[in-house]
Structure formats: C-alpha cells, structure tokens
Amino acid sequence: MTKKKKLLNKTKGKIIQGKTAEDRFKEIHGMTIQEWNAKQEEEFKDKTGMTYDEWYVNQVKTTTPIDFIKEPKGTITEEDVKLIKDLQELGLKDEVIIVLLHYVMVVSRMGLVHSLVKEMGKSWNEINLTTVEEAIVFVREEQKKYKESSEKKLI
C-alpha cells in the first residue's frame, strides 16, 4: 500500500480539528513535523551512512553545473551554458553555482529565469559565498526570513 493510500485510510471520515498546519500534521501522524523530519533523516542515515546535508554536499561536489541542469531533461540549451559561464566569470565556484541553480529551480519554484539568476549570482558573489556549506546556510536563512515574513502577513 502506498503512503498516500495509508494516509487516506488513516484520515477517512475523520474530522481534523487542528487550527495550524503543525497541529493538523500532529493530529494525523501522531508527531510534530520536526519529529517526522528527524525520523526521516535517521532512516536516511541508516540506509546511506550519511545525513541529508552530507549527501547533498557530496552530490554538489561531484557534479558540474552543466550536469546539474542536464540531469532532469537530458539536454541543456546554449543559453543555459552561457548562464553558467557568466556565473563563473562573476567568480562563483561551481559548487555555489549548483546551490544557486537548485535554489532557483527547485526551492523557489521560479524556474531558470536567467536574468534573475545572474542578479542573484552577483549578490551571492558580493557577500562572498565561496563554499557549498556557506551557500546552504545562506539559502536556509533566506527561507527562514521568507517564512517569518509570510507568517506576519497572516496575522
């Protein structure tokens, strides 16, 4: 049985009372989102011998920006290659470029808008992000700020 079906069976006919997403999650799963994430990370570490972060850093350090873009589609455009070269010319290291591309394509869900990526690349270069670890910390801080500002708007 898939996870989705298990969840549907678990909640079928049940009225969820929680007012916040965290409350509803706990009501359905019997644990907080933070506890769930810790459990998932522990299971991942048992399987791979690495934490999520260690795995991600390893992936980034063993991939090129071109391979990162090419992986989902199997192809890369000339414009994408030019974007990567432009980011390298700014002084960004390949590992930082990959985190930037991942952030823009996956986390922010904006897609690969070249002009935006170049501007972000300039900004990342100005604040001297030189390693994958620094870039990850920066992205997490940005996400935290975004989440906090979104929550304030709801109040």
BELWO-V426908 format. One record per residue. N is the residue number from 1. RES is the residue in one small letter. PHI is phi in radians with two decimals (999 if undefined). Layout:
N,RES,PHI
N,RES,PHI
This chain:
1,m,999
2,t,-1.30
3,k,-1.04
4,k,-1.10
5,k,-1.15
6,k,-1.05
7,l,-1.12
8,l,-1.09
9,n,-1.12
10,k,-1.16
11,t,-1.85
12,k,-1.02
13,g,1.33
14,k,-1.67
15,i,-1.66
16,i,-1.52
17,q,-1.64
18,g,-0.97
19,k,-1.50
20,t,-1.89
21,a,-1.04
22,e,-1.08
23,d,-1.09
24,r,-1.14
25,f,-1.05
26,k,-1.11
27,e,-1.10
28,i,-1.37
29,h,-1.76
30,g,1.34
31,m,-2.74
32,t,-1.32
33,i,-1.08
34,q,-1.10
35,e,-1.12
36,w,-1.06
37,n,-1.08
38,a,-1.10
39,k,-1.12
40,q,-1.09
41,e,-1.12
42,e,-1.09
43,e,-1.12
44,f,-1.09
45,k,-1.16
46,d,-1.07
47,k,-1.32
48,t,-1.84
49,g,1.40
50,m,-2.36
51,t,-1.34
52,y,-0.97
53,d,-1.08
54,e,-1.07
55,w,-1.09
56,y,-1.08
57,v,-1.03
58,n,-1.07
59,q,-1.08
60,v,-1.12
61,k,-1.28
62,t,-1.93
63,t,-2.21
64,t,-1.74
65,p,-0.99
66,i,-1.13
67,d,-1.10
68,f,-1.08
69,i,-1.23
70,k,-1.22
71,e,-0.93
72,p,-1.18
73,k,-1.79
74,g,1.48
75,t,-2.39
76,i,-2.52
77,t,-1.56
78,e,-1.07
79,e,-1.12
80,d,-1.15
81,v,-1.09
82,k,-1.11
83,l,-1.03
84,i,-1.09
85,k,-1.07
86,d,-1.08
87,l,-1.16
88,q,-1.15
89,e,-1.16
90,l,-1.17
91,g,1.93
92,l,-1.33
93,k,-1.34
94,d,-0.96
95,e,-1.14
96,v,-1.28
97,i,-1.05
98,i,-1.10
99,v,-1.10
100,l,-1.06
101,l,-1.07
102,h,-1.08
103,y,-1.03
104,v,-1.20
105,m,-1.37
106,v,-1.83
107,v,-1.20
108,s,-1.46
109,r,1.05
110,m,-1.53
111,g,1.44
112,l,-1.62
113,v,-1.44
114,h,-0.99
115,s,-1.10
116,l,-1.17
117,v,-1.09
118,k,-1.10
119,e,-1.09
120,m,-1.13
121,g,-1.04
122,k,-1.05
123,s,-1.11
124,w,-1.12
125,n,-1.18
126,e,-1.10
127,i,-1.59
128,n,1.11
129,l,-1.38
130,t,-2.06
131,t,-2.25
132,v,-1.06
133,e,-1.11
134,e,-1.11
135,a,-1.14
136,i,-1.11
137,v,-1.05
138,f,-1.06
139,v,-1.07
140,r,-1.11
141,e,-1.14
142,e,-1.08
143,q,-1.10
144,k,-1.10
145,k,-1.07
146,y,-1.09
147,k,-1.08
148,e,-1.10
149,s,-1.20
150,s,-1.17
151,e,-1.17
152,k,-1.12
153,k,-1.16
154,l,-1.32
155,i,-1.43
